[in-house]
Amino acid sequence: MKKYLITGAAGFIASVVAEMLLDQGSIVVGLDNLNHAYDVRMKEYRLAKLNKIPGFSFHKLDVKDRNLLENTQIAGQGFDAVINLAARAGVRDSLEDPWVYLDTNATGTLNLLELCRRDNIPKFILASTSSIYGEDAQLPTPETANSDKPLQAYAASKKAAEVMAHAYYYLYGIDVSVVRYFTVYGPAGRPDMVMFRFVKWIQEEMPVHLNGDGDQSRGFTFVDDIARGTISALKLVGYEIINLGGHEVMTINELIAALEKKIGKRAEVVFHPKHPADMITSQADVSKAKSLLDWDPQVSLEEGIGKIVEWYQSEREWVKKIKTD
């Protein structure tokens, strides 16, 4: 029976990864500091679901705290892999407090790599981001595209984590998969991201605030597909960077129209200037994930939009109270 440490376990992607591994019969130990980067009620909702599943245990701990390495609930527990999905995420918020992004994403990664070194944990998965590719990446974007010119502290902190993971691979032989996520969506998603915001705003007949003209586009991937890809990345590969997501591209204007159709209401769009930290478009070249991990997204954007709208409507009584900023 495999035993995994998953950080950021109350997070959007991590909670789905944990649930899938538990369904496979694995033991999962989850860590999360349950911070207030966004409405903590969403994290508590995800965590409550996990706590009902046999084989799951949870510890409220912070990856950026070096004392983690001495914590007897974590150290010496015989993990088969560390899946580091804990992160301060979000492009725009990193302009307000870059220090917390560096502490969590870079120092937190260092602490977990040290845990692997000390406990001889053979496998480390690091969640990274498509934001690392910067402004002028070719489309669709391969892993070989330049990632040396990040546009914000968020992407810069993830780049730091990636190169630190490479150093531990080189020095200590820890097998590392860096999975660069593109735009991920699905039920119980982050409320500061576009999909949740738009569903709430349209459903509740609130103004839809849009930065830019709506012609900017994103490659969207459903969270279950991303979780499957992350689990596939437990494969021993040496050190590899692998794009996950971004396979189905839609402009923001097209997204609003699709949500209007699913919800059955018209959106009142309020346009604002483009945010300087935002990328114009993103689209992943996922050929490496297909060849190396045998990963292929299964949920179409149309189906996935239907799933998130259905979830919101079924949980509407409490979800409509979730803050989106």
N, C-alpha and C positions, 0 to 999 in steps of 0.2 A: 504494500500500500504506500503510495507516494504521499509526501508531506511537503506542503508549500507555505512559504511566508509571502503574503500579499500586502503591500503597503498601499495606503490610500483606499482601504477596503470599503469604506462607505461612499466612495466616489462613484461616478457614473459608469465608467468602463470597468473599473476594478470589481465592483459588486457583481457584474454580469460574468466576468472571468471566474470569480470565486464560486458563483452558483453553478457554472458549467463544470468546474473541477470537482465540486462536491457531488454533483449528479453522476460523475464518473467513478465515485467511490474514494476520492482522495481526501486527505485531511488538510484543512486550510486554517492557518492562523492569520488573522487579519489585524493590521495596525491602522490607526487613523487618529489624528489629533482633533477631529471634529471642529475645525476652525470655522470662523464666520466669513470666509471669503465670499460665500454666497449663502442664501437662506439655509440654515442648518436643519430645518425641518425636512428638507429633501434627503439629506444624508441620514437622518434618523429613520426615515421611511425605508430607505434601501437596507440599512443595517438591521432593522426589525425583521425584514424578510429573511436575511441571512441567518439570524440568530435562531430561527425556527428549523434550520436544516441540520441534521446530525453530522458531526464531523467538523463543525465550524466553532472556533473560539475567537474572542475579540479582546484586544488590549488597547486602551486609549493612550497612545504614545506618539511622540513626535520624532520623525526620522532625523531632523536636524539637531536633535539632542544627542551629544556624544555618549551620554550615560546609557544610551540604548545598548551599547556594546557590552555593558556589565549587567544588564537586566537578565535575571535567571529565567524569566518567562520567554526570552528570545534566544539568548546565547546558549549554545550547547544543546539545542533541541533537535539536531539531526535532520535539518531541512534538505530536501533534494534540490530545491531551487529557491531563489529569491526573485519575486516578480515585483519590481519597483514601479508602481503606478501612482505613488504619492507625488504630488506636484502642486505648486502654485501655478495655475494655468490662467490663460487670458492675456491677450495682446495688450489691450488698453490699460488694464489695471496695473500692469508692470511699469507704466510711466509714472504712477503715483507713489509706489513703494518698491523700487527695484531691489532693495536690501533683502526683503523677505523672499523674493524670487530666487536670489542667489543662495540664500541660506537653505531653503528647502530643496531646490532643484540641484544645486551643485554640492553643498556640504552634506545634505541628506543622502545623496548618491554615494559620496565618499564613505560615510558611516556604514552604509549597507555593503559596499564593496569590502570594507575592512571586516565586517561580520563574515562575509564569504571567505576571506583569506584566513581568518582566525579559526573558523569552524570547518574548513575544508568543504564548503558548499560548492559543488561543481558548476552550477549554472546560475547565470544572472540575466534577467530580462530588464531592460530599461525602456520606459515609454518616452519617446521624444516627439517631435512635432514637425509638421510641414512648414511652419513659420521659419524654420531654420534656413530655408532656401532663399529667403530674401526677395528682392523685387523683380529681378530680371531672369528668373529661371526659365528654361525651355519647357514647353508644354507638349505632351504630358512630361512630368518631371521625373527623371531617373535618380537613383541614389548617388550617382556620380556627379550630379550637378553641384556647383559651388555652394558651400554653406559657410563661407568665411566672412560674410557681410550681413549679419542679422540686423533687422530693423528696429528691434526693441530689446529690453532687458530680458524678457521672457525667452525669446529665441536664443539670446546670448547665454543665458544660464543653462539651457538645454544643451547647447554646443559644449559648454564646459563639462557637463555630466558625461556626454558622449566620449570626449577625449580622455577623461579620467577613467572611464570604463575600459578604454583601450589600453591605458597604462597598466591596469590590473590584469588584463588579459595577457599582456606582454611579459609582465614581471612574475606573475603567479599562476598563469595557466587557467584562469577562470574563464569558462566558456561564456561568451556574451552575445546576446541578440539585442540589438537596438531597433525597436519598432517605431518608425516615424508615422504617427497618426495624422491623417488629413481630417476633414470636417466630419465628425461623428454625431449621429442623432439617434433618438429613440425614446421610448417611454422612460419617465423619471430622469430625463436629461438635465444637464446643468441649466438653471433658470436664467443665467446671464448670456446664454447662447441664442442664436437667432431663431432656431426652430421652436424652442419652448416659448420664447417671447412672442413670436408671431401667432402661435396657436392661442395663447392666452389672450392677447390683445384682440384678435379677430373674434374669438368665441365670446369674450366679455364686452364686445363692442367698444373697445378702447382705441385711441389713436395708435396707429402703427408707425413707430419712429424709425426712419430709414436714413442712414448716413450714406450720402452719395446719391446717384441717380437711379440706382437699382439695376444697372447693367453689369455691375460687378458679379462675378460668378464663383461658385464653390463646387468642388467635387465632394458629394455627400456619400456616406456609407453608414448603413444601419449598424447599431451597436452589437447585435448578435454576431454579425459577420466579423467585426473587429475583434470581439472576444475570441472567436474561433481561431482567427489568425494569430492572436497573442499566445494562445495555448499551443498552437502548432510551432511557434517560435521557441518552445522548450527543447526542440531538437538541438543536438550538439552540432555546432557550426563553426567553432573557432571564435572568430569575431566577425559579425556581419551586421550591416545596416540595411534594414528592410522597410520599404514603404508599405503601409497598410491603409487602404481607403482611397477616397477621391476618384472612384472609377466612374461615377455617374454625375455629370456636370449640369448645373442649372443656374441661371441667373436669379438674382434675388427677386426681380419682378416676376419671373416665372414661378418661383416658389410661392410668392404671395397669391398668385392666381390659382395655383394648385390647392393651397390651403383654403381659399375662399370656396372652391368647388366642394372640397371634402366637408367643410364645416357648414356650408350653406348660408354664409353671410358675406357681405361686402366689407372690404377693409377700407378704413379711413387713413390713408397714408399721409404722413407729415414728413417732408424731406428736410434733411439737415446737410451741412457740408461734409464731404468725405473726411474721415478721420485719418490723420497722417500715418498712424501705425498700421492701418489696414492694408492687406494685399489686394490687388485688383482681381486676381483670379488664382485658383489652385486646382491642379489636376495631377493625379499621381500616375506614374508609370509603375504598374504593379506586376510587371513580367517577372521580376526577381522573386517576389512572393509566390507566384504561381509555380515557378520552376524549382525553387528551393524548399518551399513549405507545402506545395500542392494546395495552395489557398486560392479560392475563387469566391467572390461575394455571391450570395444567393438571393438576398432580399432586394427587390427592385425599389427604386425611389417612390414609385406610385404606391406600392404595397406598404413601404415603411411609413410614408406620410399618413396612410390610413391607420396604421397601428398607433402612431403617436396621438393622433386626433381621438381615436377610440379610447386610449388610455386616459387622456385628459378629461374627456367627457365622463368616463366611469368614476374618476377620482375627483371630480370637479368641486365637490363640497369643500374639500380642504386645499386642493391644488390651486384654486383661484386666489387663495390668500398668500401664496408664495410670492416673495418679492423678486422682481426681475432686474434690480439694479443694486 
